[in-house]
Amino acid sequence: MRDLDGSVEAETNTPAVHLEQALLQAHALIESTVTLHRRQSGVTPRVVRTDASPFGAVLDELTRQARHSVCIVLTGPGELADIVPRLLACIPDRAMVRVLCAADPALEPTLAVLRRSQATGLGIRTSDSDLRETVVVDGTAAFVRADVTAGGQAFVVNDTATVRTLELLFAGAWSRGRKLDNPFTVSPRLRTALTHRILERLRAGDTDETAAGELKVSLRTYRRYVAEIMRELDANSRFQAGVRAVEVGLLSG
């Protein structure tokens, strides 16, 4: 953007910049949340070694149970990148799979394998964002690689708040990523103006009564629309419906 005198204005107030700052803050929160979870929670996250057998076995266990979605972040070549093509064959067809890759030329062999995959519902994007290797399943469990200073270990976290933060962080990065394929076939019913307005109301956290009044529909009709949208997005909560709406491009990040 240019000022009236022709100089280039620093784009410090754009939504994209604010989103980037928010994601960086969320990244720091995730680090501290995992640490607190280990120290204070009554349910300590499982810690697994990253040597080939346990690493692959844990991911097999997580992804084979997927019902709705599997979100995968690849930051570079390595164990996770090697395992992902095999995991795709094991993930149930009912689950949508999103693979977000760092813009690393060394990942090209893995991307080539993923492009040839016949997995149902597979979407692939690349991102220039600062990413952390992560696998989030159904918004209920997450596999997170630790810093190298943590001894090359990984955490399997089942804490709802932590996993939802990871899922939301992924959704923001995914919405800004570059598409390599058409990720999903979105039902035309989800692309109507009314659906978009309902999704905006859900994201805003409006009560059903308030949203129905804004849209000038009955409360019963509004709730029926919400149920239909959640079914189309294969979401088991309104929060998850909002996340998936961003991921598939129905809402901006």
N, C-alpha and C positions, 0 to 999 in steps of 0.2 A: 504494500500500500504506500502511496506517495502523498506527502504534504502538498499544500498549494504552491510552495516554492520549488517543488520538484524533487525534494529530498526524500529518501526512503524512510518511512516511519517504522520504527521497531514494533513488530507485531507481538506486543507483550500483553495485550488485553483480549486476544482472540479466544474463542471457546476452546480451540485445540490446545493453546498454551495452558489455559486453566486446567484442562483435562490431564495434560501431561504432568503438571505439578501435583494434581490430586492423585494420579497413579503412583508417582514417586513416593508421596506420603503414605499411600496404602502399602507400598512395598516395604517401607520401614516398619509400619504397623504389623505387617505379617511376620517379619523377623522377630519383633518383640513379643508378639502373641504366641508364637511357637515356643519361645524361651519360657514365657510365663506358664504356658500349658504344661511344659515338662516339669516345672518347679512346683506349681500350685494345684493343678487339676487333680481331681480324684481319679480321673481316667488318663493315665500317662500315654502319650502317643507311642505307637510301636516304633522302634528304631531297627532298621535293617541294614546289614552290610551291603556294599555295592559290588561285591564280587558276583560273577555271572549267575550262578545258580539261585541264591536267595533273591537277588534283585529281580530276575525274570519271574520267579515263582510268585513274589508278592504282586507284581503287576498283572500276572495272569489271574490271580485270585480276585483282584479288584475289578478288572475290566470284564471278566466273564460274567460278573453279576450285574453288569450295567443294564438298566431298564430304559433310560431316557437319553443320556448324553455322556460322552467321553471327550474331555477337553485336554489336549496334549500340547505342551510347549517344548520345542527343541531349540537349544541354544548353540549347538555345534555337533560335530561328529563325536561318537562315543557310544557308551553302553545303551543309553536310551534310544538313540537314533538307530542302532543296530536291531533293537528289539521291536520297535514300533511296527515295521512291516509284518512281522509274525503275529503281533497282537491284533492287527486289523482282521486277520482271518478268524480270530477267536471271539471278537466282540459280537454280541447278538445283533441281528439285522435290525431289530426294533430301535436300536440306539443310534442317534446321530453322532458322528465323529468329526471333531474339528482339530486340525493339526496346524499350529502356528509356529513358523520357523523363523529363527533369526536370519538376517540377511548375511549369511556366511557362505561364500563360494564352496567351502569344504562340505556343505550339506547337500550339494547338488546331486551326488549319487543317491542319497536317501530320497530326495525329491523326485528323482527319475523313477524310483521304485514305487513311490506313492502315487505318482501320476498314472502308472499302469495298473494300479489296484482297481479291482472290481467291487470293492467294499461298498455296500449300500449306504447312502447318506453321508459320504465322505466329503469334507470341505478342507481345502488347503490354502493357507495364506502365509505371506512373509511379512516381517515387521522389523523396523529399525529401532524399536523401543528397547530399553534395557530389560531383558527378560530373565526369568529363573526357570530352570527345568522343573516342570510340574505336570502332574496328571490329576485331573479332577473328574470324579465319576458321580453322576446324578446329583451333584451339589450336596452330597452327603459324606464323601470321603475323598481325601487328597493324598497324593504322593508328592513329596517336596524334597528336592535335593538340597543338602546342607552346604554351607561354605566349605572350601577345601580345608580351612582351619579347624573344621569340626571332625576331621578324620575321614572325609569321603563318605560319610553316612547319609542316610535319607530317612525322612519321617513319614509315617503313615498317620494322618491326622483325621479324627472323626468328630472333633469339636465343631458344632454347627456354625457358630459365628466365624471361626477361622476359615472353614471351608467355603462359606458364602462370600467372605471377603476375597478369597482366591478366585472364586467363580466370577465375581463382579470385576475384578482386576483383569481376568482373562477376557471378559466380554468387551471391556473398553479397548484393550490392545487389539482384539480381533476386529472390532468395528473400524479401526484405523489401518488395518493391515491391507496389503496388496493381494488381490485375488489371483490365484493361479488357475482355478477351475470355477465353474458355477457351483457354489458350495451346496445349495439345497434347492429343491423345487418347493417354493412357497405357494400354498393354496391361494387362488385368486380371492377367496373369501377373506383372507387376511390383509388384502391390499385396498380395502375400501376406506373411504374417508371416515366412516363411522368407527371402524375398527381402530384406525389410527387415533381418533379422539379418545376412545376407551382406553387404549394402551397408555396414552398420555396421562389420563386420570389415574390409572393404576400406578404409574411411575411417580406421580405427584403425591400418592398416598391418600387420596381423597376417600372419604367413606362412601359406601354404596349410595346412601341417601343423597349426599352432596353431588356425586357424579351423575346420578340419574336426573337430578334437578338441572344440572348444567346442560345435559344432553337432551333434556325435555322428553324423557321416556319414563315409563313406570319402573318402579324398583324391581319388580319381578322380571320385566323385559331386560333391564340392565344386567341383572344377575344371570339371566339365560345367555346373554351375549358373552359375558365374562367366562362362563363355563365352556361355551363353544370355542372361544379363543384359546383357553387353556388346553382344551382337547386337541385343537389343531396344532398347537405348539408342543404338544406332548409334555406339558408342564404339570407338576403335582403341587405347585403353590403359585400364588400371584407374584411373589418375588421372582421365582424361576421363570415365569412367563415374561416378566419385564427384561430379565437378563437375555433370554432367547430372542426376544423382539429386537434387541440391539444387535445380537450376533448375526441374525439373518437379514438385517438391514431395514426392518420395519420402523425402527426408531433410531435416531442419531445417538452416538455415544455422548 
